[in-house]
Amino acid sequence: MLRKILWQQKSKWQIIGAAAGTFIGLLLLLVAFQIYLDLQVLLNYEGNSSNQYILVNKKVNLFNTLGIKSNFTDEEIATISAKPDVNEVGAFSSNLFKVSASSRSLGFYTELFFEAVPDKFMDIDPALWDWQIGQSALPIVLSRDYLALYNFGFAPSQGLPQFTPSTIGKVSMDVTIKGKGKSKILRGRIVGFSDRINSVLVPQSFMAWANQNYGDTPKDGASRIILAMNNPNSKSFESFLKKNNYEVSNGRLIGSQLTTLLQSVVSIVAIIGILIIFLSILIFLLNFQLLIAQSSEDIKRLLQLGYQDTQISSVLTKYLSGFFGIIVVLTIISLYLCRYYWLSWFSQQGFQLATGIHGFVFLSLAAFATVFLAVNIYNIRKNVIRLF
């Protein structure tokens, strides 16, 4: 009888609209939280998140065109290492031998170059980046930009298949190294993609061994270096680079500009979600106030007949809880669907993340549910008591 009196000839579309708004806002907020936590996992995976990495080389001039090398000397590297914002310096080592790669199954052959940096500067799983003397399998890491160049430049022109980051790792190729009148064939496999270094990278242990045994030309310093820094954009460091005629490449590091951009987008999505949720709660409050106001005469009669205010409030509270329960269930289902597509996209880009939803996301949902129900139940009770 209470339900019939309170809901008779009352439109539910306004409350349904408020429920839809709450669902959309809550989903945006939880998705933003989950994406933010995934980004933190990627940052921690890269190591010290306080470090930003830049690649430094000398500018090429006419003398270099005539054959003079623009490599860093040990003294220059020591000077750079002493700069206040520089935490660590790693020197690139290049192949001093000829390298080629081929694949019978794909029908291609290409000349290559290799570079190596100290392992601590790599942004892949160290377990994949191990090479010992006598090992025939050679792990290779490509810049993610190089994969895009292959897929949209080289592959179409040569009639070769395009690859995703996950599928290209399953392709094996013959890597031939030549020098000092001898050659060796290894089985090369791409084990990862670097967002930090634009190059074709091999383990430093392999580079040292191959240069020693197959290198035709003597080593003459590092052609470029990688720096781990706190603030690569400081004015003093920029002046130092300009003074010494150095060039800088920031790469595509997830821990620097790209991360800042992604986190900014996630923050904007979270703010939009919070605004939508706030407006939805406001609409719920106004709708139940309007419902009570429209039924005020009926409620007063019920109170005069001996009904308690708690009985009347409980009817409205049950409807509120039912609506909100449906919202929560739909939000969780949608969150898992979004998570599935999010993980699929990251897997295609070569990143592996845990498949579950982070506990903080569920904690946030529980906190919001508590606040939402508490505010609305208090509003219902207060407006019913006013009719005494």
FIMAR-241983 format. One record per residue (C-alpha): residue number from 1; residue in one letter; x, y, z. Coordinates in steps of 0.2 Angstrom, whole numbers, always signed. Layout:
BEGIN
{NUM, "a", {X, Y, Z}}
...
END
This chain:
BEGIN
{1, "m", {+0, +0, +0}}
{2, "l", {+14, +12, +4}}
{3, "r", {+23, +8, -12}}
{4, "k", {+7, +11, -22}}
{5, "i", {+3, +28, -13}}
{6, "l", {+21, +34, -15}}
{7, "w", {+24, +29, -33}}
{8, "q", {+6, +30, -40}}
{9, "q", {+6, +41, -56}}
{10, "k", {+24, +46, -53}}
{11, "s", {+36, +46, -68}}
{12, "k", {+52, +36, -65}}
{13, "w", {+61, +42, -81}}
{14, "q", {+70, +56, -71}}
{15, "i", {+77, +43, -59}}
{16, "i", {+81, +32, -73}}
{17, "g", {+91, +46, -81}}
{18, "a", {+100, +50, -65}}
{19, "a", {+104, +32, -63}}
{20, "a", {+111, +32, -81}}
{21, "g", {+122, +47, -77}}
{22, "t", {+128, +39, -61}}
{23, "f", {+133, +23, -71}}
{24, "i", {+143, +33, -84}}
{25, "g", {+152, +44, -72}}
{26, "l", {+156, +30, -60}}
{27, "l", {+163, +19, -75}}
{28, "l", {+173, +34, -81}}
{29, "l", {+180, +37, -64}}
{30, "l", {+185, +18, -61}}
{31, "v", {+192, +16, -78}}
{32, "a", {+203, +31, -75}}
{33, "f", {+209, +24, -58}}
{34, "q", {+213, +7, -66}}
{35, "i", {+222, +15, -81}}
{36, "y", {+232, +26, -69}}
{37, "l", {+237, +11, -59}}
{38, "d", {+242, +2, -75}}
{39, "l", {+254, +16, -79}}
{40, "q", {+262, +16, -62}}
{41, "v", {+266, -3, -65}}
{42, "l", {+274, +2, -82}}
{43, "l", {+284, +16, -74}}
{44, "n", {+290, +4, -59}}
{45, "y", {+294, -9, -72}}
{46, "e", {+306, +3, -80}}
{47, "g", {+315, +6, -64}}
{48, "n", {+318, +22, -55}}
{49, "s", {+303, +33, -60}}
{50, "s", {+313, +48, -54}}
{51, "n", {+325, +46, -69}}
{52, "q", {+322, +53, -86}}
{53, "y", {+333, +47, -100}}
{54, "i", {+340, +56, -115}}
{55, "l", {+351, +51, -129}}
{56, "v", {+366, +63, -133}}
{57, "n", {+377, +64, -148}}
{58, "k", {+388, +77, -156}}
{59, "k", {+381, +87, -171}}
{60, "v", {+387, +81, -188}}
{61, "n", {+397, +94, -198}}
{62, "l", {+408, +95, -214}}
{63, "f", {+423, +87, -205}}
{64, "n", {+413, +72, -201}}
{65, "t", {+408, +70, -219}}
{66, "l", {+426, +70, -224}}
{67, "g", {+429, +55, -212}}
{68, "i", {+433, +63, -195}}
{69, "k", {+423, +54, -182}}
{70, "s", {+412, +63, -170}}
{71, "n", {+414, +51, -155}}
{72, "f", {+414, +55, -136}}
{73, "t", {+431, +54, -128}}
{74, "d", {+433, +47, -110}}
{75, "e", {+436, +65, -104}}
{76, "e", {+421, +72, -112}}
{77, "i", {+410, +58, -104}}
{78, "a", {+418, +61, -87}}
{79, "t", {+414, +80, -89}}
{80, "i", {+396, +75, -93}}
{81, "s", {+395, +63, -78}}
{82, "a", {+400, +77, -66}}
{83, "k", {+385, +88, -71}}
{84, "p", {+373, +91, -56}}
{85, "d", {+357, +83, -64}}
{86, "v", {+366, +68, -72}}
{87, "n", {+364, +52, -61}}
{88, "e", {+371, +40, -73}}
{89, "v", {+380, +39, -90}}
{90, "g", {+380, +24, -102}}
{91, "a", {+390, +23, -118}}
{92, "f", {+383, +16, -134}}
{93, "s", {+394, +3, -142}}
{94, "s", {+392, -1, -161}}
{95, "n", {+396, -16, -171}}
{96, "l", {+413, -16, -179}}
{97, "f", {+409, -30, -191}}
{98, "k", {+396, -33, -205}}
{99, "v", {+379, -39, -200}}
{100, "s", {+364, -45, -211}}
{101, "a", {+348, -53, -207}}
{102, "s", {+337, -65, -218}}
{103, "s", {+322, -76, -217}}
{104, "r", {+318, -90, -229}}
{105, "s", {+300, -91, -224}}
{106, "l", {+297, -73, -226}}
{107, "g", {+309, -71, -241}}
{108, "f", {+319, -56, -236}}
{109, "y", {+337, -51, -234}}
{110, "t", {+343, -35, -226}}
{111, "e", {+359, -27, -220}}
{112, "l", {+359, -22, -202}}
{113, "f", {+368, -12, -189}}
{114, "f", {+368, -16, -170}}
{115, "e", {+371, -5, -155}}
{116, "a", {+372, -10, -136}}
{117, "v", {+371, -1, -120}}
{118, "p", {+374, -6, -102}}
{119, "d", {+359, -18, -96}}
{120, "k", {+353, -6, -83}}
{121, "f", {+348, +7, -96}}
{122, "m", {+337, -6, -105}}
{123, "d", {+318, -4, -103}}
{124, "i", {+314, -23, -105}}
{125, "d", {+313, -38, -94}}
{126, "p", {+331, -42, -89}}
{127, "a", {+327, -61, -90}}
{128, "l", {+324, -59, -109}}
{129, "w", {+341, -50, -111}}
{130, "d", {+354, -62, -107}}
{131, "w", {+367, -69, -119}}
{132, "q", {+382, -81, -115}}
{133, "i", {+397, -85, -126}}
{134, "g", {+392, -101, -137}}
{135, "q", {+374, -97, -136}}
{136, "s", {+366, -98, -154}}
{137, "a", {+350, -88, -150}}
{138, "l", {+353, -69, -151}}
{139, "p", {+340, -58, -142}}
{140, "i", {+336, -42, -151}}
{141, "v", {+327, -27, -146}}
{142, "l", {+319, -14, -158}}
{143, "s", {+314, +3, -156}}
{144, "r", {+295, +4, -157}}
{145, "d", {+296, +17, -171}}
{146, "y", {+306, +5, -181}}
{147, "l", {+292, -8, -181}}
{148, "a", {+280, +6, -187}}
{149, "l", {+293, +10, -201}}
{150, "y", {+293, -8, -206}}
{151, "n", {+274, -11, -206}}
{152, "f", {+270, +5, -215}}
{153, "g", {+285, +8, -226}}
{154, "f", {+296, -7, -229}}
{155, "a", {+284, -21, -229}}
{156, "p", {+271, -14, -241}}
{157, "s", {+285, -10, -254}}
{158, "q", {+293, -27, -253}}
{159, "g", {+277, -37, -252}}
{160, "l", {+281, -43, -234}}
{161, "p", {+268, -46, -220}}
{162, "q", {+264, -34, -207}}
{163, "f", {+267, -39, -189}}
{164, "t", {+260, -34, -172}}
{165, "p", {+273, -32, -157}}
{166, "s", {+266, -49, -151}}
{167, "t", {+267, -59, -167}}
{168, "i", {+284, -53, -173}}
{169, "g", {+292, -60, -157}}
{170, "k", {+288, -77, -164}}
{171, "v", {+297, -75, -180}}
{172, "s", {+315, -82, -181}}
{173, "m", {+328, -75, -193}}
{174, "d", {+346, -79, -197}}
{175, "v", {+358, -66, -192}}
{176, "t", {+375, -67, -200}}
{177, "i", {+390, -58, -194}}
{178, "k", {+406, -56, -204}}
{179, "g", {+423, -50, -201}}
{180, "k", {+442, -54, -200}}
{181, "g", {+439, -67, -214}}
{182, "k", {+426, -77, -205}}
{183, "s", {+408, -77, -202}}
{184, "k", {+395, -85, -190}}
{185, "i", {+376, -87, -191}}
{186, "l", {+365, -85, -176}}
{187, "r", {+346, -87, -173}}
{188, "g", {+340, -69, -170}}
{189, "r", {+323, -66, -162}}
{190, "i", {+315, -50, -157}}
{191, "v", {+311, -51, -138}}
{192, "g", {+305, -34, -135}}
{193, "f", {+302, -16, -140}}
{194, "s", {+310, +0, -133}}
{195, "d", {+301, +16, -130}}
{196, "r", {+318, +23, -123}}
{197, "i", {+331, +20, -137}}
{198, "n", {+329, +22, -156}}
{199, "s", {+340, +8, -162}}
{200, "v", {+343, -10, -165}}
{201, "l", {+349, -17, -149}}
{202, "v", {+359, -33, -144}}
{203, "p", {+366, -37, -127}}
{204, "q", {+382, -29, -122}}
{205, "s", {+390, -46, -118}}
{206, "f", {+387, -51, -136}}
{207, "m", {+393, -35, -143}}
{208, "a", {+409, -36, -134}}
{209, "w", {+412, -54, -139}}
{210, "a", {+408, -50, -157}}
{211, "n", {+418, -35, -159}}
{212, "q", {+433, -44, -152}}
{213, "n", {+432, -59, -163}}
{214, "y", {+424, -51, -179}}
{215, "g", {+428, -33, -178}}
{216, "d", {+438, -26, -193}}
{217, "t", {+440, -8, -187}}
{218, "p", {+447, -2, -170}}
{219, "k", {+435, +5, -157}}
{220, "d", {+436, +24, -156}}
{221, "g", {+425, +30, -142}}
{222, "a", {+406, +30, -141}}
{223, "s", {+396, +38, -155}}
{224, "r", {+382, +43, -143}}
{225, "i", {+378, +41, -124}}
{226, "i", {+362, +39, -114}}
{227, "l", {+360, +49, -98}}
{228, "a", {+349, +45, -83}}
{229, "m", {+344, +62, -76}}
{230, "n", {+333, +71, -64}}
{231, "n", {+329, +86, -75}}
{232, "p", {+335, +86, -92}}
{233, "n", {+326, +102, -96}}
{234, "s", {+336, +113, -84}}
{235, "k", {+343, +129, -91}}
{236, "s", {+361, +125, -85}}
{237, "f", {+361, +108, -94}}
{238, "e", {+354, +116, -110}}
{239, "s", {+367, +129, -110}}
{240, "f", {+380, +116, -107}}
{241, "l", {+374, +106, -122}}
{242, "k", {+373, +121, -133}}
{243, "k", {+391, +126, -128}}
{244, "n", {+398, +109, -133}}
{245, "n", {+388, +107, -149}}
{246, "y", {+378, +92, -143}}
{247, "e", {+362, +86, -149}}
{248, "v", {+348, +78, -138}}
{249, "s", {+335, +65, -142}}
{250, "n", {+322, +61, -129}}
{251, "g", {+315, +45, -137}}
{252, "r", {+298, +39, -133}}
{253, "l", {+301, +36, -114}}
{254, "i", {+285, +30, -105}}
{255, "g", {+292, +39, -89}}
{256, "s", {+294, +56, -97}}
{257, "q", {+284, +66, -109}}
{258, "l", {+273, +52, -115}}
{259, "t", {+268, +47, -97}}
{260, "t", {+265, +65, -93}}
{261, "l", {+253, +66, -107}}
{262, "l", {+244, +50, -103}}
{263, "q", {+242, +54, -85}}
{264, "s", {+235, +71, -90}}
{265, "v", {+222, +63, -101}}
{266, "v", {+218, +50, -87}}
{267, "s", {+216, +65, -75}}
{268, "i", {+204, +74, -86}}
{269, "v", {+194, +58, -88}}
{270, "a", {+193, +56, -69}}
{271, "i", {+188, +74, -67}}
{272, "i", {+174, +72, -80}}
{273, "g", {+168, +56, -71}}
{274, "i", {+168, +65, -54}}
{275, "l", {+158, +80, -61}}
{276, "i", {+145, +68, -69}}
{277, "i", {+144, +58, -53}}
{278, "f", {+141, +74, -43}}
{279, "l", {+127, +80, -55}}
{280, "s", {+119, +63, -54}}
{281, "i", {+119, +63, -35}}
{282, "l", {+111, +80, -36}}
{283, "i", {+98, +74, -48}}
{284, "f", {+94, +59, -36}}
{285, "l", {+92, +71, -21}}
{286, "l", {+81, +83, -31}}
{287, "n", {+70, +68, -38}}
{288, "f", {+67, +60, -21}}
{289, "q", {+63, +78, -13}}
{290, "l", {+51, +81, -27}}
{291, "l", {+43, +63, -25}}
{292, "i", {+41, +67, -6}}
{293, "a", {+34, +84, -10}}
{294, "q", {+21, +77, -23}}
{295, "s", {+16, +64, -10}}
{296, "s", {+16, +75, +5}}
{297, "e", {-3, +75, +8}}
{298, "d", {-3, +56, +6}}
{299, "i", {+11, +54, +18}}
{300, "k", {+3, +66, +31}}
{301, "r", {-12, +55, +31}}
{302, "l", {-2, +39, +33}}
{303, "l", {+7, +47, +48}}
{304, "q", {-10, +52, +55}}
{305, "l", {-15, +34, +53}}
{306, "g", {-1, +28, +64}}
{307, "y", {+13, +24, +52}}
{308, "q", {+30, +28, +57}}
{309, "d", {+42, +39, +47}}
{310, "t", {+54, +25, +46}}
{311, "q", {+42, +14, +38}}
{312, "i", {+39, +27, +24}}
{313, "s", {+57, +31, +23}}
{314, "s", {+61, +12, +21}}
{315, "v", {+50, +11, +5}}
{316, "l", {+60, +25, -4}}
{317, "t", {+76, +18, +3}}
{318, "k", {+73, +1, -4}}
{319, "y", {+69, +9, -22}}
{320, "l", {+85, +19, -20}}
{321, "s", {+96, +4, -15}}
{322, "g", {+88, -7, -29}}
{323, "f", {+92, +7, -42}}
{324, "f", {+110, +9, -36}}
{325, "g", {+113, -10, -35}}
{326, "i", {+109, -12, -53}}
{327, "i", {+121, +3, -57}}
{328, "v", {+135, -6, -47}}
{329, "v", {+132, -22, -56}}
{330, "l", {+132, -14, -73}}
{331, "t", {+147, -4, -69}}
{332, "i", {+158, -19, -63}}
{333, "i", {+153, -29, -79}}
{334, "s", {+157, -14, -90}}
{335, "l", {+174, -11, -81}}
{336, "y", {+179, -29, -84}}
{337, "l", {+174, -27, -103}}
{338, "c", {+184, -11, -104}}
{339, "r", {+199, -20, -95}}
{340, "y", {+199, -34, -107}}
{341, "y", {+200, -22, -122}}
{342, "w", {+213, -11, -113}}
{343, "l", {+224, -27, -110}}
{344, "s", {+222, -33, -128}}
{345, "w", {+228, -16, -134}}
{346, "f", {+243, -16, -122}}
{347, "s", {+247, -34, -127}}
{348, "q", {+248, -29, -145}}
{349, "q", {+260, -15, -141}}
{350, "g", {+271, -27, -132}}
{351, "f", {+267, -24, -114}}
{352, "q", {+260, -37, -101}}
{353, "l", {+250, -32, -87}}
{354, "a", {+240, -41, -73}}
{355, "t", {+223, -47, -79}}
{356, "g", {+213, -43, -63}}
{357, "i", {+206, -27, -57}}
{358, "h", {+216, -18, -44}}
{359, "g", {+210, -18, -26}}
{360, "f", {+211, +1, -25}}
{361, "v", {+197, +2, -39}}
{362, "f", {+185, -9, -29}}
{363, "l", {+190, +1, -13}}
{364, "s", {+185, +17, -22}}
{365, "l", {+169, +9, -28}}
{366, "a", {+165, +4, -10}}
{367, "a", {+169, +21, -3}}
{368, "f", {+158, +29, -17}}
{369, "a", {+143, +17, -13}}
{370, "t", {+144, +21, +5}}
{371, "v", {+144, +40, +3}}
{372, "f", {+131, +39, -11}}
{373, "l", {+119, +29, +0}}
{374, "a", {+122, +38, +16}}
{375, "v", {+119, +55, +8}}
{376, "n", {+103, +50, -1}}
{377, "i", {+96, +40, +14}}
{378, "y", {+99, +55, +25}}
{379, "n", {+90, +66, +13}}
{380, "i", {+75, +55, +12}}
{381, "r", {+74, +53, +31}}
{382, "k", {+75, +72, +33}}
{383, "n", {+62, +76, +20}}
{384, "v", {+50, +64, +27}}
{385, "i", {+52, +70, +45}}
{386, "r", {+48, +88, +39}}
{387, "l", {+31, +82, +36}}
{388, "f", {+27, +79, +54}}
END
